[in-house]
Amino acid sequence: MDKKLKLSFNSPVILIFVILSFAVFLLDNFTGDFSNRLLFSVYKSSFLDPFTYFRLFGHVLGHASLDHFLGNIMLILVIGPMLEEKYGSVNILFVILATALVTGVVHFFVFPYSRLLGASGVVFAFILLSSFAGFREGKIPVTFILVAILYIGEQIYQGVFVQDNISNLTHILGGIVGAFLGFIMNKGKMNRY
């Protein structure tokens, strides 16, 4: 039998997230950073502004440059499909939204006069979540401990000693969200959809 290979939309949440991020990147380049400032960055703004609430989630779709976009999206494309297969599409969407909300709200109040944008919090959530892949009841994976120490430790070090435009707190918070939800999902407290 001659079987034809077909494309598979294997990871719908991850693929839609990547497509939306790319569309936002193109839109931002077309508008000269206007769309990122309006919709895809978190910063202090009025609670009467409806865009304030959208930005608390939408900031994970915005990226400042092609390097920023590619760095985040490549890691999401490598790790995300495996996680979506293991935990289900609804749970991965929940991880993305929870990470966006936590990092957005904290940034809104802690760093009100700088803009936060990008999916690096989601990347760190996925990295810590993936380290729970071998979790068994009553046992903490050594890989989780090593990943947590190395990734979170590096972010603390860079946050204290390196001056750059990277939000290390966002990375740390994303890692905490991913670790927490990984623990919950692997304990069977979240349904797999």
N, C-alpha and C positions, 0 to 999 in steps of 0.2 A: 504494500500500500504506500502511496505517495502522500505523506502528511505535509501540509503547508504550515510554516511557522506563522503565528499571528502575534501581533502586539498585545500585551496584557496591561490593562490599567490596574496593576497589582496593588497599589498603595494609594487609594483615592485621596485620603486626607493630606498625605505628604505631597502628592503630585499637585493637588489644588493649591496647597500652601505655596509651593514653588512657583506655580504659574501666576498666582496673585502677586507674589513678591516681585517677580520679573515684570509684570504689568505696572506695578507701582514704581519700580525702578525706571522703566521707560517713561512713564507719565511725569515723574519728577525731573528727569532730564529734559523733557519737552517743556515743562513749566518753569525751569530754572530754579528749582528748590521750593517753589510755591506750594506744591501739593504735599511735600514732606512737612513743611512748616504748618500747613493748615490741618492735615489729617493724620500724618504718619510719624509724628514725634510727640513725646510727652514733655510738657513744661508747665509751669504755673500759669493757670488761666482761671477765669471765672467759672464757678459752678453753675451759672446761668447759661453759659455757652454750651449748647448740645454737643459740639465737637469735642469738648473736654472729655466726655464719657467715651466717645468713639476712639479718641487718641489713646486712652488707657489700654485698649486692645490693639488698635491699628498700628501702633509704633513698631510692632515686630515685623511688619511688612515693609517698612521703609529702610533704606540703606543709603549711606552717605557717598559711596563710590562703588565702582565696579569691583575693586579688590574686596571691599567690605561685603558686598553682595555675594561674590563667589566664595569667599572664605566661609561664610555661614551656610550658604545653600549646598555647597559640596558636602559638608559634614552632615547636614540634614538628609541629603539624598543617600548617603552611605549608611547612616544609623537608623533613620526614620522607618524605612520599609520593614526592616527586621522587627522593630518595636511595634509597628502597626499590625504585623502578622501575629506577634506574640500576644499583645494586649487588646487588639481590636481597634477599629477606626474611631468609635465614639470615645474610647478612653484616651487615645492619642490626641484627638481634638480637645478633650478636656485638659490634658497636660499642657497643650499649647495655650489655650485660653487662660488657664490658671496661672501659668508662668507669665503671660502678658499682663494679667491683672495685678499680680503681686509685684512684679518689677515696675510696672507703670505707677501704681499707687505709692510705693516707697520712693521712687524717683520724684514724683510730684511733690511730696512733702519734704524730702531730705535735700534734694538739689533743685529747688524751684526755678533757678535762673539759668539752667543749662538744659539743652534738649537731649532727650534719649531717643534713639531709634536703632533698629536692627534686631536680628533674630538670635543674637549671641546668648541671651538668656535661655531661649528654647534649645539651642545647641547644648548648653551646659546641663539643662534638665534632661535631655536625651542621653548625654554621656553618663550621668549618674544613674538614670533609669536603666540603661543598658547593662550597667554593672550588677544589676539585680537579676539578670537573666538566669543565673544558676541558683537562685534563692530556693531554699528548702525550709520547711517549718522548723523553727527552733535553731537554725544555723544562719550565721551572718557570713556571706561570702568574703573571703580574703580579698578578692578582686575589688569588691565594693570599698573596703577599707583603704586599699592602695590608691584606687581612683580618687576617692574623697580626699585623702591626704595630699596627693600630688596636684590635683586640679584646684581644689579649694586653697591649699597652701600656696600654690603659685599665684593665685589671684590676691591673696592677702599680701604676699611679698610685693607684687607689682603695685598694688594699691598704696602701699606705704612708701616704697622706694623708687618707683618709676613715675615720672611725670609724662602723661600722654592723654589723649582724648578717649581712652577706653574706660568704660564703666565697669570696674572690677566688682563693685557691689552687685550689679546686675548679673554678672556671671555667678557669683556666690549664691545669690537668691535663686537663680535658675537651677543651680545644682541642688539647693535645699529642697525646692519644689519637686524636682525629679526624684531625689532620694526618698522624700516623704511619700510621694505617690507610688513609687516603686515598691516601697515597703507595704503600703495599703493594698495595692493591686496583687502583690504576691501572697499576701495573707488571705486572699480570697474575699476581701471586703468590697471589691468593686466587680460588677459583672463584666464579662468580656463580650463586647458587641462589635 
